[in-house]
């Protein structure tokens, strides 16, 4: 497997670092003290730089390092304690449920020791009506299919088909939803 970084994949400009710091500042404010759902959505608008529908619900604490490449679909829900490493982009479509303490990590490092300090990214897509169970980890480049379910504690490194239930480490298809 050739895992050497390309210019397109490498992340690390000073301007981007400043944007990450600003995002983390906003996240710290959002997570400090009780906030109404409307206040959280307003923070998410600032963090993502985009419109957040009034049906989106995110329970703090919520951690994200870069929101400009993250979208939340209508009626999506992110429970408390989730972490999004989002430099590669995260798309959450309509009706998605994400349980507590999930990690969505679009970022990773090359295996090669000489280039390991490089940061590479691939997007994550969570399709319509998918459900991500508590403490699940979704890795860079993964698409979770429509109506799919990721079991609690799963580590998902490969795409999940529409209507599949996956679980385990690494996650494997348990069965298809009838």
C-alpha angles and dihedrals in degrees: 000000000000105000100166113136121251125207089253093055100040115100123194118101120147091237092054090048089055090051090050091051091051091049091051090049091055091046091052090052092047092050095047110097130335118323131187118239088253091053091050091050090051090053089048089053090055093043095049098032088225142092117282115202117236089241092064114104125191120174116211141262088070124157127203127159099200124014103178092090096043126097131186119205124217116284092014119147130200115188125214126293098028122147124205118192090193111169089115094051132262123217117194110186128204121304097011118154119203115187126215123299099011122154123212107188117185090169131080142153131243117260091229109097093217093060100027093111088065118098118224128189141200125176126253121216123194107192130215118306095358118151122213113198126224118292093007119150121213114196132213118292097018126136117199108209128236114285090002123146125215111201121233113278095014121145108214116200099155134052117278116221122236110277096012127135111214131184144160139052105314094020117243132180109273095181144320122262110249 
